[in-house]
Amino acid sequence: MVKTAKSFRSPIRRLPPEILNSIFQWCYDPDIWEKQAASAPLLLCCVCKTWREVAISNPLLWNSHSIDLGRFHDRSNSNSSNFLDVIQARSRGKPLALEI
């Protein structure tokens, strides 16, 4: 319980969403992180509710992805189409760049 309360006082929790967005966009820069950048938005969404809301609200994090079709090979086609629907919705009309 003490550890949880301590995490709520963490300085990163006091950053405004605009600053978090700037940090997230830097994390996503494909020129810096190459292939790992594709998973950045998904990982950011797993940290906490605030980070998820900030990441989902930033269409620039969702308009460029590398998709490994092998990950969907053993699953139904609906999983891959659901994933593409999520990316399209979160990119909010920004042009999509997909690498398959």
HELIX and SHEET records of a PDB file:
HELIX    1   1 VAL A    2  PHE A    8  1                                   7    
HELIX    2   2 PRO A   11  ARG A   14  5                                   4    
HELIX    3   3 PRO A   17  TYR A   28  1                                  12    
HELIX    4   4 PRO A   30  TRP A   33  1                                   4    
HELIX    5   5 GLU A   34  SER A   39  5                                   6    
HELIX    6   6 ALA A   40  CYS A   45  1                                   6    
HELIX    7   7 LYS A   49  SER A   57  1                                   9    
HELIX    8   8 PRO A   59  LEU A   61  5                                   3    
HELIX    9   9 LEU A   69  PHE A   72  5                                   4    
HELIX   10  10 ASN A   77  ARG A   90  1                                  14    
SHEET    1   A 2 SER A  64  SER A  66  0                                        
SHEET    2   A 2 ALA A  97  GLU A  99  1                                        
END                                                                             
